[in-house]
């Protein structure tokens, strides 16, 4: 396990600590597989904390762009995914045939979050 953790750090992929669905897909259509890791931190009031100016207790979901050099760059903030959700399921696909994949994330309250 220590070897895996070292490899994660070297590749730029360390969070979220708790997650449920993860997958590789090419979110930016550059021909390289990127990595999406949904967070799963279920605590009462966690989603409202950023709106109140409070520090988040759990990690946000993460989107890592494949740099093509054996590493990943965290693009979570610039893609608007810097928020905590308790994702129970997730999927992706090009639902409208425009060449760009869409994601769908299901959470316990049956709300959907899309990228």
C-alpha positions, 0 to 999 in steps of 0.5 A: 500500500505504501508503494501505491501511495508513493506512486499516487503522489508522484503522478499528482493524484492524491485526493479525495481520501474517501470516494465512491465512483471513479473512471477514466475518460477524455473530458477535454478531447485531447486523446488522453484519458483523464481521471475523475474521482467522485468524493464521498463525504457524507456529513450533515451540513457539509454542502452548505459550509462553503456558502457560509465561508466555512472550511470544508471538512471533506474533500471535493470531487476531483478531475485530473487532466492527463498531462501526457507525461505520466502525470496528472494535473488537478483541474478541479477548480477551473472546471467548477467541480470544487465542491463536496458531494456524496456521490453514490453513482456516476456515468459519462457519455456523449449524449448529444453527439457533439463530441464532448462527454457529459457526466451525470453524478447521482447523490443520496437526495436524488439530485444530479450534478453535471460537468 
